[in-house]
Amino acid sequence: MKPIYDQAVRAEIRNRMSPPNRESVAEIARSTGITTQTLYNWRSQWQKEGQLVPATSKPPEQWGASDKLAAVIQAAGLSGPDLGAYCRERGLYPKQLARWRQAAEDANGPSAPTMTDHRDLQRKNQEQARQIRRLERELQKKEKALSEAATLLMLSKKLDQLWLQEEES
């Protein structure tokens, strides 16, 4: 036969699972004698109802994304003393909530590039690669012309020196 637990017991268990206590399901099961599956079912039910009961006994910074989002949603309409009371009840800091809220907002930022964006980037890369090759060929031609000019200049100077030597002799 399935035991029936009154609301006072459930409320006490919820308080023990919730911050700042954050006792694990296994610890509560050992101390109360309630099966772990029952406790997991209750926790799941409370989470579906929107009550903040973290899935683990970890500190708030190590909570999962769903627990953090639930905390942000619950605290969204609160300000001042109400927000402070909410944070104290759950072992949070207002700065943590602000940081989590910002992370949630940033997650819905600009979407990933589409296929057309990807194709446009590929075309631009190909055009830039072609331009680089063209400029490298042009540079090689200019270097070759410059070396030829330097060689001709050197030869003309040597030729001038030879003419001077012949005239002197």
Contact map, one row per residue, 1 for C-alpha under 8 A:
1110000000000000000000000000000000000000000000000000000000000000000000000000000000000000000000000000000000000000000000000000000000000000000000000000000000000000000000000
1111000000000000000000000000000000000000000000000000000000000000000000000000000000000000000000000000000000000000000000000000000000000000000000000000000000000000000000000
1111100000000000000000000000000000000000000000000000000000000000000000000000000000000000000000000000000000000000000000000000000000000000000000000000000000000000000000000
0111110000000000000000000000000000000000000000000000000000000000000000000000000000000000000000000000000000000000000000000000000000000000000000000000000000000000000000000
0011111011000000000000000000000000000000000000000000000000000000000000000000000000000000000000000000000000000000000000000000000000000000000000000000000000000000000000000
0001111111000000000000000000000000000000000000000000000000000000000000000000000000000000000000000000000000000000000000000000000000000000000000000000000000000000000000000
0000111111100000000000000000000000000000000000000000000000000000000000000000000000000000000000000000000000000000000000000000000000000000000000000000000000000000000000000
0000011111110000000000000000000000000000000000000000000000000000000000000000000000000000000000000000000000000000000000000000000000000000000000000000000000000000000000000
0000111111111000000000000000000000000000000000000000000000000000000000000000000000000000000000000000000000000000000000000000000000000000000000000000000000000000000000000
0000111111111100000000000000000000000000000000000000000000000000000000000000000000000000000000000000000000000000000000000000000000000000000000000000000000000000000000000
0000001111111110000000000000000000000000000000000000000000000000000000000000000000000000000000000000000000000000000000000000000000000000000000000000000000000000000000000
0000000111111111000000000000000000000000000000000000000000000000000000000000000000000000000000000000000000000000000000000000000000000000000000000000000000000000000000000
0000000011111111100000000001000000000000000000000000000000000000000000000000000000000000000000000000000000000000000000000000000000000000000000000000000000000000000000000
0000000001111111110000000000000000000000001000000000100000000000000000000000000000000000000000000000000000000000000000000000000000000000000000000000000000000000000000000
0000000000111111111010000000000000000000000000000000000000000000000000000000000000000000000000000000000000000000000000000000000000000000000000000000000000000000000000000
0000000000011111111011100001000000000000000000000000000000000000000000000000000000000000000000000000000000000000000000000000000000000000000000000000000000000000000000000
0000000000001111111011111000000000000000000000000000110010000000000000000000000000000000000000000000000000000000000000000000000000000000000000000000000000000000000000000
0000000000000111111111100000000000000000000000000001110000000000000000000000000000000000010000000000000000000000000000000000000000000000000000000000000000000000000000000
0000000000000011111111000000000000000000000000000000110000000000000000000000000000000000111000000000000000000000000000000000000000000000000000000000000000000000000000000
0000000000000000011111000000000000000000000000000000000000000000000000000000000000000001111000000000000000000000000000000000000000000000000000000000000000000000000000000
0000000000000011111111100000000000000000000000000000000000000000000000000000000000000000000000000000000000000000000000000000000000000000000000000000000000000000000000000
0000000000000001111111110000000000000000000000000000010111000000000000000000000000000000000000000000000000000000000000000000000000000000000000000000000000000000000000000
0000000000000001110011111011000000000000000000000000000010000000000000000000000000000000000000000000000000000000000000000000000000000000000000000000000000000000000000000
0000000000000000100001111111000000000000000000000000000110000000000000000000000000000000000000000000000000000000000000000000000000000000000000000000000000000000000000000
0000000000000000100000111111100000010011000000000000000000000000000000000000000000000000000000000000000000000000000000000000000000000000000000000000000000000000000000000
0000000000000000000000011111110000010000000000000000000000000000000000000000000000000000000000000000000000000000000000000000000000000000000000000000000000000000000000000
0000000000000000000000111111111000000000000000000000000000000000000000000000000000000000000000000000000000000000000000000000000000000000000000000000000000000000000000000
0000000000001001000000111111111111000000000000000000000000000000000000000000000000000000000000000000000000000000000000000000000000000000000000000000000000000000000000000
0000000000000000000000001111111111110010000000000000000000000000000000000000000000000000000000000000000000000000000000000000000000000000000000000000000000000000000000000
0000000000000000000000000111111111000000000000000000000000000000000000000000000000000000000000000000000000000000000000000000000000000000000000000000000000000000000000000
0000000000000000000000000011111110000000000000000000000000000000000000000000000000000000000000000000000000000000000000000000000000000000000000000000000000000000000000000
0000000000000000000000000001111111000000000000000000000000000000000000000000000000000000000000000000000000000000000000000000000000000000000000000000000000000000000000000
0000000000000000000000000001111111100000000000000000000000000000000000000000000000000000000000000000000000000000000000000000000000000000000000000000000000000000000000000
0000000000000000000000000001110111110110000000000000000000000000000000000000000000000000000000000000000000000000000000000000000000000000000000000000000000000000000000000
0000000000000000000000000000100011111110000000000000000000000000000000000000000000000000000000000000000000000000000000000000000000000000000000000000000000000000000000000
0000000000000000000000001100100001111111000000000000000000000000000000000000000000000000000000000000000000000000000000000000000000000000000000000000000000000000000000000
0000000000000000000000000000000000111111100000000000000000000000000000000000000000000000000000000000000000000000000000000000000000000000000000000000000000000000000000000
0000000000000000000000000000000001111111110000000000000000000000000000000000000000000000000000000000000000000000000000000000000000000000000000000000000000000000000000000
0000000000000000000000001000100001111111111000000000000000000000000000000000000000000000000000000000000000000000000000000000000000000000000000000000000000000000000000000
0000000000000000000000001000000000011111111100000000000000000000000000000000000000000000000000000000000000000000000000000000000000000000000000000000000000000000000000000
0000000000000000000000000000000000001111111110000000000000000000000000000000000000000000000000000000000000000000000000000000000000000000000000000000000000000000000000000
0000000000000000000000000000000000000111111111000000000000000000000000000000000000000000000000000000000000000000000000000000000000000000000000000000000000000000000000000
0000000000000100000000000000000000000011111111100000101000000000000000000000000000000000000000000000000000000000000000000000000000000000000000000000000000000000000000000
0000000000000000000000000000000000000001111111110000000000000000000000000000000000000000000000000000000000000000000000000000000000000000000000000000000000000000000000000
0000000000000000000000000000000000000000111111111000000000000000000000000000000000000000000000000000000000000000000000000000000000000000000000000000000000000000000000000
0000000000000000000000000000000000000000011111111111100000000000000000000000000000000000000000000000000000000000000000000000000000000000000000000000000000000000000000000
0000000000000000000000000000000000000000001111111111100000000000000000000000000000000000000000000000000000000000000000000000000000000000000000000000000000000000000000000
0000000000000000000000000000000000000000000111111110000000000000000000000000000000000000000000000000000000000000000000000000000000000000000000000000000000000000000000000
0000000000000000000000000000000000000000000011111110000000000000000000000000000000000000000000000000000000000000000000000000000000000000000000000000000000000000000000000
0000000000000000000000000000000000000000000001111111000000000000000001000100000000000000000000000000000000000000000000000000000000000000000000000000000000000000000000000
0000000000000000000000000000000000000000000001111111100000000000000000000000000000000000000000000000000000000000000000000000000000000000000000000000000000000000000000000
0000000000000000010000000000000000000000000001100111110000000000001001100000000000000000000000000000000000000000000000000000000000000000000000000000000000000000000000000
0000000000000100111000000000000000000000001001100011111000000000001000000000000000000000000000000000000000000000000000000000000000000000000000000000000000000000000000000
0000000000000000111001000000000000000000000000000001111110000010001000000000000000000000000000000000000000000000000000000000000000000000000000000000000000000000000000000
0000000000000000000000000000000000000000001000000000111110000011001000000000000000000000000000000000000000000000000000000000000000000000000000000000000000000000000000000
0000000000000000000001010000000000000000000000000000011111000010000000000000000000000000000000000000000000000000000000000000000000000000000000000000000000000000000000000
0000000000000000100001110000000000000000000000000000011111100000000000000000000000000000000000000000000000000000000000000000000000000000000000000000000000000000000000000
0000000000000000000001000000000000000000000000000000000111111110000000000000000000000000000000000000000000000000000000000000000000000000000000000000000000000000000000000
0000000000000000000000000000000000000000000000000000000011111110000000000000000000000000000000000000000000000000000000000000000000000000000000000000000000000000000000000
0000000000000000000000000000000000000000000000000000000001111110000100000000000000000000001100000000000000000000000000000000000000000000000000000000000000000000000000000
0000000000000000000000000000000000000000000000000000000001111110000000000000000000000000000000010000000000000000000000000000000000000000000000000000000000000000000000000
0000000000000000000000000000000000000000000000000000000001111111000000000000000000000000000000000000000000000000000000000000000000000000000000000000000000000000000000000
0000000000000000000000000000000000000000000000000000011101111111101100000000000000000000000000000000000000000000000000000000000000000000000000000000000000000000000000000
0000000000000000000000000000000000000000000000000000001000000111111100000000000000000000000000000000000000000000000000000000000000000000000000000000000000000000000000000
0000000000000000000000000000000000000000000000000000000000000011111110000000000000000000000000000000000000000000000000000000000000000000000000000000000000000000000000000
0000000000000000000000000000000000000000000000000000000000000001111111000000000000000000000000000000000000000000000000000000000000000000000000000000000000000000000000000
0000000000000000000000000000000000000000000000000001111000000011111111100000000000000000000000000000000000000000000000000000000000000000000000000000000000000000000000000
0000000000000000000000000000000000000000000000000000000000010011111111110000000000000000000000001001000000000000000000000000000000000000000000000000000000000000000000000
0000000000000000000000000000000000000000000000000000000000000000111111111000000000000000000000000001100100000000000000000000000000000000000000000000000000000000000000000
0000000000000000000000000000000000000000000000000101000000000000011111111100000000000000000000000000000000000000000000000000000000000000000000000000000000000000000000000
0000000000000000000000000000000000000000000000000001000000000000001111111110000000000000000000001000000000000000000000000000000000000000000000000000000000000000000000000
0000000000000000000000000000000000000000000000000000000000000000000111111111000000000000000000001001100000000000000000000000000000000000000000000000000000000000000000000
0000000000000000000000000000000000000000000000000000000000000000000011111111000000000000000000000000000000000000000000000000000000000000000000000000000000000000000000000
0000000000000000000000000000000000000000000000000100000000000000000001111111100000000000000000000000000000000000000000000000000000000000000000000000000000000000000000000
0000000000000000000000000000000000000000000000000000000000000000000000111111110000100100000000001000000000000000000000000000000000000000000000000000000000000000000000000
0000000000000000000000000000000000000000000000000000000000000000000000011111110000000000000000000000000000000000000000000000000000000000000000000000000000000000000000000
0000000000000000000000000000000000000000000000000000000000000000000000000111111000000000000000000000000000000000000000000000000000000000000000000000000000000000000000000
0000000000000000000000000000000000000000000000000000000000000000000000000011111101100000000000000000000000000000000000000000000000000000000000000000000000000000000000000
0000000000000000000000000000000000000000000000000000000000000000000000000000111111110000000000000000000000000000000000000000000000000000000000000000000000000000000000000
0000000000000000000000000000000000000000000000000000000000000000000000000000011111110000000000000000000000000000000000000000000000000000000000000000000000000000000000000
0000000000000000000000000000000000000000000000000000000000000000000000000000001111111000000000000000000000000000000000000000000000000000000000000000000000000000000000000
0000000000000000000000000000000000000000000000000000000000000000000000000000011111111100000000000000000000000000000000000000000000000000000000000000000000000000000000000
0000000000000000000000000000000000000000000000000000000000000000000000000010011111111110000001000000000000000000000000000000000000000000000000000000000000000000000000000
0000000000000000000000000000000000000000000000000000000000000000000000000000001111111111000001000000000000000000000000000000000000000000000000000000000000000000000000000
0000000000000000000000000000000000000000000000000000000000000000000000000000000011111111100000000000000000000000000000000000000000000000000000000000000000000000000000000
0000000000000000000000000000000000000000000000000000000000000000000000000010000001111111110000000000000000000000000000000000000000000000000000000000000000000000000000000
0000000000000000000000000000000000000000000000000000000000000000000000000000000000111111111111000000000000000000000000000000000000000000000000000000000000000000000000000
0000000000000000000100000000000000000000000000000000000000000000000000000000000000011111111110000000000000000000000000000000000000000000000000000000000000000000000000000
0000000000000000001100000000000000000000000000000000000000000000000000000000000000001111111100000000000000000000000000000000000000000000000000000000000000000000000000000
0000000000000000011100000000000000000000000000000000000000000000000000000000000000000111111100000000000000000000000000000000000000000000000000000000000000000000000000000
0000000000000000001100000000000000000000000000000000000000010000000000000000000000000011111110000000000000000000000000000000000000000000000000000000000000000000000000000
0000000000000000000000000000000000000000000000000000000000010000000000000000000000000011111111011000000000000000000000000000000000000000000000000000000000000000000000000
0000000000000000000000000000000000000000000000000000000000000000000000000000000000000011001111111000000000000000000000000000000000000000000000000000000000000000000000000
0000000000000000000000000000000000000000000000000000000000000000000000000000000000110010000111111100000000000000000000000000000000000000000000000000000000000000000000000
0000000000000000000000000000000000000000000000000000000000000000000000000000000000000000000011111110000000000000000000000000000000000000000000000000000000000000000000000
0000000000000000000000000000000000000000000000000000000000001000000000000000000000000000000111111111000000000000000000000000000000000000000000000000000000000000000000000
0000000000000000000000000000000000000000000000000000000000000000000100110010000000000000000111111111100000000000000000000000000000000000000000000000000000000000000000000
0000000000000000000000000000000000000000000000000000000000000000000000000000000000000000000001111111110000000000000000000000000000000000000000000000000000000000000000000
0000000000000000000000000000000000000000000000000000000000000000000000000000000000000000000000111111111000000000000000000000000000000000000000000000000000000000000000000
0000000000000000000000000000000000000000000000000000000000000000000110010000000000000000000000011111111100000000000000000000000000000000000000000000000000000000000000000
0000000000000000000000000000000000000000000000000000000000000000000010010000000000000000000000001111111110000000000000000000000000000000000000000000000000000000000000000
0000000000000000000000000000000000000000000000000000000000000000000000000000000000000000000000000111111111000000000000000000000000000000000000000000000000000000000000000
0000000000000000000000000000000000000000000000000000000000000000000000000000000000000000000000000011111111100000000000000000000000000000000000000000000000000000000000000
0000000000000000000000000000000000000000000000000000000000000000000010000000000000000000000000000001111111110000000000000000000000000000000000000000000000000000000000000
0000000000000000000000000000000000000000000000000000000000000000000000000000000000000000000000000000111111111000000000000000000000000000000000000000000000000000000000000
0000000000000000000000000000000000000000000000000000000000000000000000000000000000000000000000000000011111111000000000000000000000000000000000000000000000000000000000000
0000000000000000000000000000000000000000000000000000000000000000000000000000000000000000000000000000001111111000000000000000000000000000000000000000000000000000000000000
0000000000000000000000000000000000000000000000000000000000000000000000000000000000000000000000000000000111111110000000000000000000000000000000000000000000000000000000000
0000000000000000000000000000000000000000000000000000000000000000000000000000000000000000000000000000000011111110000000000000000000000000000000000000000000000000000000000
0000000000000000000000000000000000000000000000000000000000000000000000000000000000000000000000000000000000011111000000000000000000000000000000000000000000000000000000000
0000000000000000000000000000000000000000000000000000000000000000000000000000000000000000000000000000000000011111100000000000000000000000000000000000000000000000000000000
0000000000000000000000000000000000000000000000000000000000000000000000000000000000000000000000000000000000000111110000000000000000000000000000000000000000000000000000000
0000000000000000000000000000000000000000000000000000000000000000000000000000000000000000000000000000000000000011111011000000000000000000000000000000000000000000000000000
0000000000000000000000000000000000000000000000000000000000000000000000000000000000000000000000000000000000000001111111000000000000000000000000000000000000000000000000000
0000000000000000000000000000000000000000000000000000000000000000000000000000000000000000000000000000000000000000111111100000000000000000000000000000000000000000000000000
0000000000000000000000000000000000000000000000000000000000000000000000000000000000000000000000000000000000000000011111110000000000000000000000000000000000000000000000000
0000000000000000000000000000000000000000000000000000000000000000000000000000000000000000000000000000000000000000111111111000000000000000000000000000000000000000000000000
0000000000000000000000000000000000000000000000000000000000000000000000000000000000000000000000000000000000000000111111111100000000000000000000000000000000000000000000000
0000000000000000000000000000000000000000000000000000000000000000000000000000000000000000000000000000000000000000001111111110000000000000000000000000000000000000000000000
0000000000000000000000000000000000000000000000000000000000000000000000000000000000000000000000000000000000000000000111111111000000000000000000000000000000000000000000000
0000000000000000000000000000000000000000000000000000000000000000000000000000000000000000000000000000000000000000000011111111100000000000000000000000000000000000000000000
0000000000000000000000000000000000000000000000000000000000000000000000000000000000000000000000000000000000000000000001111111110000000000000000000000000000000000000000000
0000000000000000000000000000000000000000000000000000000000000000000000000000000000000000000000000000000000000000000000111111111000000000000000000000000000000000000000000
0000000000000000000000000000000000000000000000000000000000000000000000000000000000000000000000000000000000000000000000011111111100000000000000000000000000000000000000000
0000000000000000000000000000000000000000000000000000000000000000000000000000000000000000000000000000000000000000000000001111111110000000000000000000000000000000000000000
0000000000000000000000000000000000000000000000000000000000000000000000000000000000000000000000000000000000000000000000000111111111000000000000000000000000000000000000000
0000000000000000000000000000000000000000000000000000000000000000000000000000000000000000000000000000000000000000000000000011111111100000000000000000000000000000000000000
0000000000000000000000000000000000000000000000000000000000000000000000000000000000000000000000000000000000000000000000000001111111110000000000000000000000000000000000000
0000000000000000000000000000000000000000000000000000000000000000000000000000000000000000000000000000000000000000000000000000111111111000000000000000000000000000000000000
0000000000000000000000000000000000000000000000000000000000000000000000000000000000000000000000000000000000000000000000000000011111111100000000000000000000000000000000000
0000000000000000000000000000000000000000000000000000000000000000000000000000000000000000000000000000000000000000000000000000001111111110000000000000000000000000000000000
0000000000000000000000000000000000000000000000000000000000000000000000000000000000000000000000000000000000000000000000000000000111111111000000000000000000000000000000000
0000000000000000000000000000000000000000000000000000000000000000000000000000000000000000000000000000000000000000000000000000000011111111100000000000000000000000000000000
0000000000000000000000000000000000000000000000000000000000000000000000000000000000000000000000000000000000000000000000000000000001111111110000000000000000000000000000000
0000000000000000000000000000000000000000000000000000000000000000000000000000000000000000000000000000000000000000000000000000000000111111111000000000000000000000000000000
0000000000000000000000000000000000000000000000000000000000000000000000000000000000000000000000000000000000000000000000000000000000011111111100000000000000000000000000000
0000000000000000000000000000000000000000000000000000000000000000000000000000000000000000000000000000000000000000000000000000000000001111111110000000000000000000000000000
0000000000000000000000000000000000000000000000000000000000000000000000000000000000000000000000000000000000000000000000000000000000000111111111000000000000000000000000000
0000000000000000000000000000000000000000000000000000000000000000000000000000000000000000000000000000000000000000000000000000000000000011111111100000000000000000000000000
0000000000000000000000000000000000000000000000000000000000000000000000000000000000000000000000000000000000000000000000000000000000000001111111110000000000000000000000000
0000000000000000000000000000000000000000000000000000000000000000000000000000000000000000000000000000000000000000000000000000000000000000111111111000000000000000000000000
0000000000000000000000000000000000000000000000000000000000000000000000000000000000000000000000000000000000000000000000000000000000000000011111111100000000000000000000000
0000000000000000000000000000000000000000000000000000000000000000000000000000000000000000000000000000000000000000000000000000000000000000001111111110000000000000000000000
0000000000000000000000000000000000000000000000000000000000000000000000000000000000000000000000000000000000000000000000000000000000000000000111111111000000000000000000000
0000000000000000000000000000000000000000000000000000000000000000000000000000000000000000000000000000000000000000000000000000000000000000000011111111100000000000000000000
0000000000000000000000000000000000000000000000000000000000000000000000000000000000000000000000000000000000000000000000000000000000000000000001111111110000000000000000000
0000000000000000000000000000000000000000000000000000000000000000000000000000000000000000000000000000000000000000000000000000000000000000000000111111111000000000000000000
0000000000000000000000000000000000000000000000000000000000000000000000000000000000000000000000000000000000000000000000000000000000000000000000011111111100000000000000000
0000000000000000000000000000000000000000000000000000000000000000000000000000000000000000000000000000000000000000000000000000000000000000000000001111111110000000000000000
0000000000000000000000000000000000000000000000000000000000000000000000000000000000000000000000000000000000000000000000000000000000000000000000000111111111000000000000000
0000000000000000000000000000000000000000000000000000000000000000000000000000000000000000000000000000000000000000000000000000000000000000000000000011111111100000000000000
0000000000000000000000000000000000000000000000000000000000000000000000000000000000000000000000000000000000000000000000000000000000000000000000000001111111110000000000000
0000000000000000000000000000000000000000000000000000000000000000000000000000000000000000000000000000000000000000000000000000000000000000000000000000111111111000000000000
0000000000000000000000000000000000000000000000000000000000000000000000000000000000000000000000000000000000000000000000000000000000000000000000000000011111111100000000000
0000000000000000000000000000000000000000000000000000000000000000000000000000000000000000000000000000000000000000000000000000000000000000000000000000001111111110000000000
0000000000000000000000000000000000000000000000000000000000000000000000000000000000000000000000000000000000000000000000000000000000000000000000000000000111111111000000000
0000000000000000000000000000000000000000000000000000000000000000000000000000000000000000000000000000000000000000000000000000000000000000000000000000000011111111100000000
0000000000000000000000000000000000000000000000000000000000000000000000000000000000000000000000000000000000000000000000000000000000000000000000000000000001111111110000000
0000000000000000000000000000000000000000000000000000000000000000000000000000000000000000000000000000000000000000000000000000000000000000000000000000000000111111111000000
0000000000000000000000000000000000000000000000000000000000000000000000000000000000000000000000000000000000000000000000000000000000000000000000000000000000011111111100000
0000000000000000000000000000000000000000000000000000000000000000000000000000000000000000000000000000000000000000000000000000000000000000000000000000000000001111111110000
0000000000000000000000000000000000000000000000000000000000000000000000000000000000000000000000000000000000000000000000000000000000000000000000000000000000000111111111000
0000000000000000000000000000000000000000000000000000000000000000000000000000000000000000000000000000000000000000000000000000000000000000000000000000000000000011111111100
0000000000000000000000000000000000000000000000000000000000000000000000000000000000000000000000000000000000000000000000000000000000000000000000000000000000000001111111110
0000000000000000000000000000000000000000000000000000000000000000000000000000000000000000000000000000000000000000000000000000000000000000000000000000000000000000111111111
0000000000000000000000000000000000000000000000000000000000000000000000000000000000000000000000000000000000000000000000000000000000000000000000000000000000000000011111111
0000000000000000000000000000000000000000000000000000000000000000000000000000000000000000000000000000000000000000000000000000000000000000000000000000000000000000001111111
0000000000000000000000000000000000000000000000000000000000000000000000000000000000000000000000000000000000000000000000000000000000000000000000000000000000000000000111111
0000000000000000000000000000000000000000000000000000000000000000000000000000000000000000000000000000000000000000000000000000000000000000000000000000000000000000000011111
